[in-house]
Amino acid sequence: MKLRRLGAAVAGLAGGVVAGDRLLRGAAGELEPALDATERTYRWRGMDVAYAELGDADDPTLVCLHGINAAGSSGEFREVAATLAETHHVVAPDLPGFGRSDRPPLRYSAALYEDFVADFLAEYDAPAVVASSLSGAYVARAADDDRVTVDSLLTICPTTRGGPHPPKTWLRELLRSPVVGTGLFDALVSKPSIRYFNADHAYADPASVSDEWTDYQWRTTHQRNARFAVAAFVSGHCNSDIDLGAALRDLDAPVTLVWGRDATLPPLSTGRELADEADARLVVFDHAKLLPHVEHPTAFVDAVREAIAPAE
């Protein structure tokens, strides 16, 4: 009798988690594009990868690659994309598993994202690239591909690690599980959790984040299959094994590093060491953490144009 009651309680709890997740996804609704731009689709390995396109296609191409985090999307460039498009053909994809791109239940990995970045960049003739966080490492790896020529690279707080090292497979599989993983993920991406991350890691001034953007972050994390790419990220499976300093130093293009002085993941001290290793220019933004392009968009655009100008 006790076992029967326990089984009924477990089944009821599981049913509650699943029903709650469906309610949250229903409340999130269909996700609209994060950027005010023409949306196009890049077909890659059976997936539809959404990307925003702004500016004149005859202008030099600038590819903007967002960082990987629980609520990652091309909307990371919402404050600068339109201004950059005044002089450049701006292309900003939602990486596979994020934003409006397909989110199949794959075991996402650094290798998958490195391959995607290489294939996507190969579609363009020597683009300039702006890459955030882990995407900076993916670009450095992709540059080894003979098909890829990068005209210049500006990378924001680049890192090779977004999760534990070595990766924790048990954590990935736990978050992928249909009941426990769903419940844990819904807690991880609740609005209080998103606000905490924004204030603690992403922005020096939490007022830089509008309520509308926080709502968009919440909604993008409650799309169907949203937890699978995030499970790979938080468990360390999106970490790159590249020697980032050496790879950036060997890149046959000008490299600029951008850092927020108040950043902690990774801190500015890491940026200084990386700039020395890579023989790269370092631009530091006061009163900023991981997203100086949101907190200081005008100065960031100036930094991008200065970084691109020598190559052009």
N, C-alpha and C positions, 0 to 999 in steps of 0.2 A: 504493500500500500504506500509506504514512504517513498519507494523508488518511483512508483507511478505518479505520485504528487510532484516529486522532484522533476521528473521528465516533463510533466505538464507545465511546471513553472518555467523550465528552460525553454520549452517550445513557445510559451507565451512571451517570454522575454525576447526570443529571436524574432517572433512575429512583430513585436512592438518596434524593434530596431528597424526591420525592413519597412514597416508601414511608416515609421517616422522619416526614414530616408526618402521614401516616395513623396511624402508631404513636402519635404524640403526642396526636392527637385521640382515639384509642381510650383512651389512658391518662387523658385528661381526663374522659371520660364525659359523661353528660347533666348539665347545670348545674342545680342546685336554686336556688330563690329565695334571694336574699341576706338578706332580712329575714324575721323571724318574723311574718308578716302574712297577711291574705287577699290572694291574687293575682288580679287582674282583667286584662282585655284591652281595650285601646282600638284600634279599627280605624282606621287612618290611611293613606290613599293605597295601599291594597292590602297594607299591613303590619299584623301583629299586634304592638302595642306593649304589653309587660307592665308593669303597675304594681302596687305594693304599697299596700294600704289598711289603715289602723289607726285605732282610736278610734271614737267615736260619730258617725255621719253627721249627726246634728242639731247637733253642735258646729261652730264656725267652721272653715272649711277652710284647711289649711296645705299648700301644694304645695312639695315639696322636690325640687330639680333638681340632680343630680350634675354634677360637672365632666367635661370630656372629656379622657381620657388613654388610654393603651394598655389599661389594665385597668379602665376606668370602669364603674360600675354604681350602682344605688340603695344598694348596700351601703356606700357612703360614709357613710350616715347610720345605720349599724348601732348606734352607741353612744347615739344620742339619739332615734331614732324612737319607741320605746315610751314614753319619758318625755313627749315632746311630745304623744303621743296621749292622755295623761291629761286634757288640756284642749282638744285640737283634733282635728278629723277630718284625719288626716295622709294625704297621697297622694304617693307617690314613684315616678315612672316610671323604667324603664331606657330611656334615649334610643335612638332607632332606630340599629341597628348595634352595640348594646352589651347586655351582660347577657343576660336571657332574651327580649329583644325580637328580632324578625326582623332578619336581617343580609343583605339582598340585596346583590349586587355593584354597588351604585350608585357614582357619583362624588359622595360626600357633600360638603356645603358649608355655610358659615355660613347661606346663604339657606334651605337645607333645614331646618336646626335652628331658625332664627328662625320659619319658618312652622309647624313642629311646636309650638314653645312657645306661639305665639299661638293655634293651634287647640286645644291642650290646656287652656290657661288659660281659654279662652272657654267651656269646659264647666262652669265653676264660677262661682258668684255672688260676685264680689269677693274672691277668696282672698288670704290673706297668702302671701308667697312667700319661701322660702329658696333661694338659688341660689349655686352654687360656680363659681369661675373663669370660663371662657368663657360659662357659662350665665347669669351676671349680665348680660353684654352682650346675650345673646339675649332676656332678659326686658325689658331697656330698649328694645330694638327692638320687641318684641311689644306693648309698652304703647301704641304708636302706632296699633294696630288698634282700630277703634271698638267691636269686640265685647269687648275685654279691659278689665277694670277690676281693678287691683291695689290691695288694701287697704293693704298695707305690703310693703316689700322689705328683707330682710336678705341681703346678698351677701358671700360669703367670698372674699377675695383676687380681686376681679373683674378681668378683663383682656379686651382685644380680640384678643390674639395668643397662640396656642398653638404656633405654628410660625414658619418664616421669613417675612419680608416683603421683597419681594413673594413670593407663593407660588411654589413650584418644581414645575411640572407634571411635569418629567422624574422627580423623586423619587416623586411619586404614582404615575406609570405604572410605574416600576421596581418598587415594592412591590406593585402590582397584578398584575405579570407572574406566570404560573403556576409557573415553576420558580425563577428567580432571586429573585423577590419572595417566594415561599414560604420559601426558605431564609433570606433576610435577615430576614423577619418572625419566623421561629422563633427566630433568634438575638436579635432585639430584645426578645422577650418571654420569654426564658429566666428561670428562677428567679434566677440571679445578677443579671441585668439588672433584674428587678423589685425585688430587695433593694437594689440600688444606687440606683435611683430613690427608693425609700421613704426610705433613709437620707440621700440627698443633697438631695432637694427637698421631700419630703412631710412628714417627721416630724422634729422636733427630737430626740426620743428614739426610736431605732429599736426599742427594747423595747416601744413602744406597739403594734407590729404583731405579732400572734400568728402562729405557724407555720400555724395553720389558715386565717388570712386570706390569708397569702402564697400558700398552696395554692389558695385560691379565686380569687385574682387570676390565677394561672397557668392555672387551668382555664378561666376566662372568656375568656382570650386564645387558647385552643386549641379554641374552638367553630368550627363550619363557617362560613366566610366572615368570620372575625373581622378579617382584615387590611384589609378594604376601608375601613371607617370610620377605622381608625387611619392608613391611608395618606393619607387626606385631612387628618387632624389633623397628622401630623408634617411634611407638605409645606406646611402653611400655608393650606390651602384651607378650614379651619374658622375662620380669622381673621375678625373682624367689622370692617366699615369705619365703624362708628358712632362718633360723638364721644361717648365714654362719659360724661365729666363733664357735658356739656351735656344729654345725654339723661336722666341721673339727676336733674339739677337741675330739669328740666322735668316730671319724673314727678309726677303729682298724688297723691302718697302719701308717707308718711314713709320715708326711706331710711337704713339703717344699714350701715356697712361694718365687716367683721370681718377682722382681720389677725393673723397670727402675727409676733411681733417678729423671729424668726429667718428669716422667709421671704426667698427670693432671687428667685423667679420668680412674680410680681413682688415687689420688695422693699418694705419698709414705707415708704420714702421716696415711692414711687409712691402708696401708700395715703394718705399725708398730703396729697399734691398733689391727688389725686382727691377727697378729702373736702372740701378747700377749693373746688375747682371745682364740686362738686355741692351744696355747702352741706349736707353730710350728716354725721351723727354717726359717729365712728370709735371702734371698740372694739378695743383691742390686747391680745392674749394673750401673756404671757411664756412662754418655753420652748415655743414652737410655731412651726411653719412654715406649710404650706398647709392643714393639716387640724386646726385647733384644736378642731373638733367631735368629733374622735376622741381627741385627747390630753387635752382638758379638757371632757368632756361635761357635767358638772353646771353649770359656769360658763357654758358655751355655751347650755344650755337657759335659764338665767337671762337671758342676753343676748337670746335670741329672744323670750322673754315680755315683756321690757321694751320691745323694739322693736315688738312687736305691740300692746301695751297702749294706747299713745296713739291708734292707729287705731280700736281697738275702743271 
